[in-house]
Structures are given as C-alpha cells and as structure tokens.
Amino acid sequence: MMKDVVSNSSKCLPPGLRIIIRYSMKLDVLKQFAKLKQTLVDERDMLERRLAEIDATLASGEVNDTNRRLIRRSGLRRRRPNPMSLKEAIIKVTSVRPLSKEEILEAVKKLGYKFSTDRPMQSLQACLYQKKHFRRDDGRFLPVRGNSRSRSS
C-alpha cells in the first residue's frame, strides 16, 4: 500500500529519486521495528528481574517494603471468616425472644459476628426482610417456624 502512495504521488519525480524515497520509507519501517523490538526486550528483562525478586522473597519468607505495599493493594490480607452466617446468627439471637433491629444488631455483634461493611444495619435488614426466614410482629423480628434452629445444631 505504501508503494502505491509513493508511486502515485511521485509520478512527476525522476526515476532515481523515486527509488531513494522508497528506500528511505523502508528504512523508516525497519527503524520502527527495531525500536519496538528493543522496547519489548527491555520489558521482558524487567519482568524477569521482578519474577526473580518474587521467587527470592517467596523462598526466604521475608517481606520488604515493596512487597508489603503489593500485599496491601492486592488484598492478600483477609480477615478471619465468621463462624456462622449472618442468617444463622440472627436466628440464634431471635429464637429466645423477638427483638428489634437495633437489639438484633447488638446481640449479633456480641456473638462475635464481624461485619465487612461500614453500614452493618443495611446487611442486617437485607437478611431480615428476605421472605420465609423471619416474621415481624410490632417492629420486632422472630424466626419463621422451621428456622428456629441453626444448621450447626
């Protein structure tokens, strides 16, 4: 395609000059290729060095500042999972007597349930208002029959 553009635009040029233009265009393409190839080689070398660093860190078990930042960003630090689901915890605390949403939230926290959100009341409400799990009487919630036992007992 480049050949057509050169030959069409340079019809009025003498034949020797046309050859020079074509030759210089081929050199430009070759220079671009060489530059891109060098960029890829450099990137590969950098990745190999980083991989060697990761392997060394994993082998030694030590964590330096760079790795600590990566761990924080990638979310490798995870909190311990709750011993029971939120639904099971709510069933456990409301099986004794009907409780309001606020009372349920406090009782579930006392059980040791850790919420992973800044707004635990919304998680609690999502669980309370699911059909067939809890019944509401005068603003207080209790488990629907058949749900009064948790799965663990």
ABEGO torsion letter per residue (X at the ends): XAAAAAAAAAAABBAAAAAAAAAAAAAAAAAAAAAAAAAAAAAAAAAAAAAAAAAAAAAAGBBBAAAAAAAAAAGABBBBBBABBAAAAAAAAAAABBBBAAAAAAAAAAAGBBBABABAAAAAAAAAABBGABBBBGGBBBBBBGAABBAAX
